[in-house]
Amino acid sequence: MTRHGDDILARLTEKGAQLREVNPALLRQRPGESQRWFRGPDGCDLFLWSAVGKGLVHVQLTVVDRAVEWKQDEGVRTARLASFHPSRKGSELEKLTYDREVDPETMTWARALLQNAPIDDVTRALVVKLLGLR
């Protein structure tokens, strides 16, 4: 990896260490579903969606202007954030432009972000497994 690449990964590791879980009571919850959000700086966030009887059904990790996500029925995909303006109306899907194939650099960035993230070991292991970040 180049020196520039090492700098990016070091910065992402630092950003990951700043992830903090948002109080679930502040999130919109639908009946039979729950959501967790670990918020970080500069568009680095981890979202987890669960459904009663199904467990975890959707994981999305945003890394600056990129995302890697897993959906129970679709598997792993990477994407670019087409826009990152939470105040604008529109669905989550309208904000993402999916890559044709899983982008290796996005996966490397995601690994770096999670490396020192202050999340419990069980959640980290599950996210790493589902997103294919081993």
C-alpha positions as CSV (number, residue, x, y, z in Angstrom):
1,M,0.0,0.0,0.0
2,T,1.2,3.5,-0.7
3,R,2.0,6.1,1.9
4,H,-1.1,8.0,0.9
5,G,-3.1,4.8,1.3
6,D,-1.6,4.2,4.7
7,D,-2.6,7.7,5.7
8,I,-6.2,7.2,4.6
9,L,-6.5,3.9,6.6
10,A,-5.0,5.5,9.7
11,R,-7.5,8.4,9.5
12,L,-10.4,5.9,9.0
13,T,-9.2,3.9,12.0
14,E,-9.3,7.1,14.1
15,K,-12.8,7.9,12.8
16,G,-13.9,4.4,13.7
17,A,-12.7,4.9,17.3
18,Q,-15.1,7.9,17.4
19,L,-18.3,5.9,16.6
20,R,-20.9,6.3,19.4
21,E,-24.3,4.5,19.6
22,V,-27.3,6.9,19.3
23,N,-29.9,6.3,22.0
24,P,-32.4,3.9,20.4
25,A,-35.3,5.9,21.9
26,L,-34.4,8.7,19.6
27,L,-34.7,6.6,16.5
28,R,-37.9,6.0,14.6
29,Q,-38.9,2.4,15.3
30,R,-41.6,0.5,13.4
31,P,-43.7,-2.2,15.1
32,G,-41.8,-5.5,14.9
33,E,-38.5,-3.9,13.9
34,S,-35.6,-2.3,15.7
35,Q,-32.7,-0.1,14.6
36,R,-29.3,0.7,16.0
37,W,-27.1,3.5,14.8
38,F,-23.5,4.1,15.6
39,R,-22.7,7.6,14.6
40,G,-19.2,8.8,13.7
41,P,-17.6,11.8,12.1
42,D,-17.6,12.8,8.4
43,G,-20.2,10.4,7.2
44,C,-18.8,7.3,9.0
45,D,-21.8,5.5,10.4
46,L,-23.0,1.9,11.2
47,F,-26.7,1.1,10.9
48,L,-28.3,-2.2,12.0
49,W,-31.9,-3.2,11.3
50,S,-33.6,-6.2,13.0
51,A,-37.0,-7.7,12.6
52,V,-38.9,-9.9,15.1
53,G,-38.5,-13.5,14.3
54,K,-35.8,-12.8,11.7
55,G,-33.0,-11.2,13.7
56,L,-30.6,-8.9,11.8
57,V,-32.0,-8.2,8.3
58,H,-29.9,-5.2,7.1
59,V,-26.5,-3.8,7.9
60,Q,-25.0,-0.7,6.4
61,L,-21.6,0.8,7.1
62,T,-20.9,4.2,5.5
63,V,-17.3,5.2,5.1
64,V,-17.1,8.9,4.1
65,D,-18.6,8.8,0.6
66,R,-18.8,5.0,0.3
67,A,-21.0,2.3,1.8
68,V,-20.9,-1.5,2.2
69,E,-24.2,-3.1,3.1
70,W,-25.7,-6.5,3.6
71,K,-29.4,-7.4,3.2
72,Q,-30.7,-10.7,4.2
73,D,-32.3,-11.3,0.8
74,E,-29.6,-9.7,-1.3
75,G,-26.2,-10.3,0.2
76,V,-23.3,-7.9,0.2
77,R,-23.0,-4.8,-2.0
78,T,-20.8,-1.7,-2.1
79,A,-22.0,1.7,-3.2
80,R,-21.1,5.4,-3.5
81,L,-23.1,7.9,-1.7
82,A,-24.7,10.0,-4.4
83,S,-25.7,12.6,-1.8
84,F,-25.2,12.9,1.9
85,H,-27.8,15.3,3.0
86,P,-30.0,13.7,5.7
87,S,-32.3,16.8,5.7
88,R,-33.3,16.2,2.1
89,K,-36.4,14.0,1.5
90,G,-35.9,10.7,-0.3
91,S,-35.4,7.1,0.5
92,E,-32.1,5.6,1.5
93,L,-31.8,3.8,-1.8
94,E,-32.0,7.1,-3.7
95,K,-28.8,8.2,-1.9
96,L,-26.7,5.2,-3.0
97,T,-25.3,4.3,-6.4
98,Y,-24.4,0.6,-6.2
99,D,-21.2,-0.8,-7.7
100,R,-21.6,-3.5,-10.3
101,E,-19.2,-5.7,-8.2
102,V,-18.0,-5.4,-4.6
103,D,-15.4,-2.7,-4.6
104,P,-12.2,-4.0,-2.8
105,E,-11.1,-0.5,-1.7
106,T,-14.4,0.1,-0.1
107,M,-14.1,-3.2,1.8
108,T,-10.5,-2.2,2.9
109,W,-11.8,1.2,4.2
110,A,-14.7,-0.6,6.0
111,R,-12.2,-2.9,7.8
112,A,-10.1,0.0,8.9
113,L,-13.2,1.9,10.2
114,L,-14.3,-1.0,12.3
115,Q,-10.9,-1.9,13.6
116,N,-11.1,0.2,16.7
117,A,-14.8,1.0,16.8
118,P,-16.1,1.0,20.3
119,I,-18.9,-1.6,19.7
120,D,-19.4,-4.8,21.6
121,D,-17.5,-7.9,20.4
122,V,-20.6,-9.8,19.4
123,T,-22.0,-7.0,17.3
124,R,-18.5,-6.4,15.7
125,A,-18.1,-10.1,14.9
126,L,-21.6,-10.3,13.4
127,V,-21.0,-7.2,11.2
128,V,-17.6,-8.4,10.1
129,K,-19.1,-11.8,9.1
130,L,-22.2,-10.4,7.3
131,L,-20.3,-7.7,5.4
132,G,-17.5,-10.2,4.5
133,L,-14.8,-8.1,6.1
134,R,-12.6,-11.0,7.4
